């Protein structure tokens, strides 16, 4: 009888510890969810400074080289973010020219998919000529054997961009 009582007390103690452990894990998960929501709100607020897109400005753009807003090319392991900076001399007579060609103002950055939001937030307002819209495509240079991983990166980037309230124009779906 004494042995049975000792075993039942030990079992109750283990159940109590398990319940406390589950409650602690739930509390930690709640704190992580709140931190993620706060971070997402911070990112949205930073990108909200960029005006909503004007579709009439980019509806007739059919070549990636002509796209003036951020352009994302997804590979299996990374994203390539192409940005064309605004011309430093916005006067109509001096736009571009030999001293400030568009190709010289274009930059390509390879970033991890997790760093996409921070990279977009860091862009100056002049890089968003069409408003808050980003073009995305699968990299034509990606290994054919890794096509599934490339597609997962594209879909993850689209999900993140939608979460940040950035309009996504997926290429070549036109």
C-alpha positions as CSV (number, residue, x, y, z in Angstrom):
1,X,0.0,0.0,0.0
2,X,2.8,2.4,0.9
3,X,4.6,1.6,-2.4
4,X,1.4,2.4,-4.3
5,X,1.0,5.7,-2.5
6,X,4.6,6.6,-3.2
7,X,4.2,5.8,-7.0
8,X,1.0,7.8,-7.3
9,X,2.6,10.9,-5.6
10,X,5.6,10.6,-8.0
11,X,3.3,10.3,-11.0
12,X,1.3,13.4,-9.8
13,X,4.5,15.3,-9.4
14,X,5.6,14.5,-12.9
15,X,2.2,15.5,-14.4
16,X,2.4,18.8,-12.5
17,X,5.9,19.4,-13.9
18,X,4.7,18.6,-17.4
19,X,1.8,21.1,-17.0
20,X,4.1,23.8,-15.7
21,X,6.5,23.1,-18.7
22,X,3.6,23.4,-21.2
23,X,2.4,26.6,-19.6
24,X,5.9,28.1,-19.7
25,X,6.3,27.1,-23.4
26,X,2.9,28.7,-24.2
27,X,4.0,31.9,-22.5
28,X,7.3,32.0,-24.4
29,X,5.4,31.4,-27.7
30,X,3.0,34.2,-26.9
31,X,6.0,36.6,-26.2
32,X,7.6,35.6,-29.5
33,X,4.4,36.1,-31.4
34,X,4.0,39.6,-29.9
35,X,7.6,40.4,-30.8
36,X,7.1,39.3,-34.4
37,X,3.9,41.4,-34.7
38,X,5.7,44.4,-33.3
39,X,8.6,43.9,-35.8
40,X,6.1,43.5,-38.7
41,X,4.3,46.7,-37.7
42,X,7.6,48.5,-37.6
43,X,8.5,47.3,-41.1
44,X,5.0,48.2,-42.4
45,X,5.3,51.7,-40.9
46,X,8.7,52.2,-42.6
47,X,7.4,51.1,-46.0
48,X,4.2,53.1,-45.6
49,X,6.2,56.3,-46.3
50,X,6.4,55.1,-49.9
51,X,3.2,56.0,-51.8
52,X,0.8,53.4,-53.2
53,X,1.7,52.3,-56.7
54,X,0.4,53.9,-59.8
55,X,-0.3,51.0,-62.2
56,X,-0.5,53.3,-65.3
57,X,3.2,54.0,-64.8
58,X,4.4,50.4,-65.1
59,X,1.6,48.5,-67.0
60,X,3.5,48.8,-70.3
61,X,6.9,47.8,-68.9
62,X,7.6,44.3,-70.4
63,X,11.4,44.0,-70.0
64,X,13.2,43.6,-66.7
65,X,15.9,46.0,-67.9
66,X,13.2,48.7,-68.2
67,X,11.7,48.2,-64.7
68,X,12.5,51.3,-62.6
69,X,11.4,50.0,-59.2
70,X,13.1,47.3,-57.1
71,X,13.3,44.0,-59.0
72,X,13.9,40.7,-57.2
73,X,15.4,37.7,-58.9
74,X,15.1,34.5,-56.8
75,X,17.6,31.7,-56.8
76,X,17.6,28.6,-54.6
77,X,19.8,30.0,-51.8
78,X,19.5,33.8,-52.1
79,X,17.6,36.7,-53.7
80,X,19.1,39.3,-56.1
81,X,17.7,42.7,-55.5
82,X,18.2,45.1,-58.4
83,X,17.7,48.7,-57.7
84,X,18.0,51.7,-60.0
85,X,18.7,54.9,-58.0
86,X,17.1,58.2,-59.0
87,X,19.0,60.6,-61.1
88,X,20.8,63.2,-58.9
89,X,19.8,66.0,-61.4
90,X,16.0,65.7,-62.0
91,X,15.8,68.7,-64.4
92,X,14.3,67.7,-67.7
93,X,17.3,69.0,-69.7
94,X,19.9,67.1,-67.7
95,X,18.2,63.7,-67.0
96,X,20.7,60.9,-67.5
97,X,23.1,61.8,-70.2
98,X,26.7,60.7,-70.5
99,X,27.7,61.6,-67.0
100,X,24.8,59.9,-65.2
101,X,23.7,56.9,-67.4
102,X,21.0,54.6,-65.9
103,X,23.4,51.6,-66.0
104,X,25.7,53.5,-63.6
105,X,22.9,54.1,-61.2
106,X,21.8,50.5,-61.1
107,X,22.9,48.2,-58.3
108,X,22.5,44.5,-57.7
109,X,22.6,43.1,-54.2
110,X,22.6,39.4,-53.2
111,X,20.6,39.1,-50.0
112,X,19.3,36.2,-47.8
113,X,15.5,35.8,-48.1
114,X,15.3,36.6,-44.3
115,X,16.8,40.0,-45.0
116,X,14.3,41.1,-47.7
117,X,12.3,43.5,-45.5
118,X,15.4,45.2,-44.1
119,X,16.8,45.6,-47.6
120,X,13.6,47.2,-48.9
121,X,13.3,49.5,-45.9
122,X,16.9,50.7,-46.5
123,X,16.1,51.9,-50.1
124,X,15.8,55.6,-50.7
125,X,12.4,57.0,-51.8
126,X,13.9,57.7,-55.3
127,X,14.2,54.0,-55.9
128,X,10.4,53.6,-55.9
129,X,9.3,55.5,-59.0
130,X,6.1,53.6,-59.5
131,X,5.2,53.6,-55.9
132,X,5.2,50.7,-53.5
133,X,5.4,47.9,-56.1
134,X,8.2,45.3,-56.6
135,X,8.7,42.9,-59.6
136,X,9.8,39.4,-58.9
137,X,10.9,36.5,-61.1
138,X,12.7,33.2,-60.9
139,X,16.4,33.6,-61.8
140,X,17.0,32.5,-65.4
141,X,20.5,31.4,-64.3
142,X,19.2,29.1,-61.5
143,X,20.1,25.4,-61.7
144,X,17.3,23.4,-63.2
145,X,17.7,20.7,-60.6
146,X,16.9,23.3,-57.9
147,X,13.8,24.6,-59.6
148,X,11.6,23.6,-56.6
149,X,13.8,25.5,-54.1
150,X,13.7,28.5,-56.4
151,X,10.0,28.4,-56.6
152,X,9.7,28.1,-52.8
153,X,11.9,31.2,-52.4
154,X,9.7,33.1,-54.9
155,X,6.6,32.2,-53.0
156,X,8.2,33.0,-49.6
157,X,9.2,36.4,-50.9
158,X,5.7,37.1,-52.3
159,X,4.2,36.1,-48.9
160,X,6.6,38.4,-47.1
161,X,6.0,41.3,-49.5
162,X,2.2,40.9,-49.2
163,X,2.6,40.9,-45.4
164,X,4.5,44.2,-45.7
165,X,1.7,45.6,-47.9
166,X,4.0,45.9,-50.9
167,X,2.3,45.2,-54.3
168,X,4.0,42.3,-56.1
169,X,4.2,42.1,-59.9
170,X,5.3,38.5,-60.7
171,X,7.2,38.1,-64.0
172,X,6.8,36.6,-66.6
173,X,3.1,36.1,-65.9
174,X,2.2,38.9,-68.3
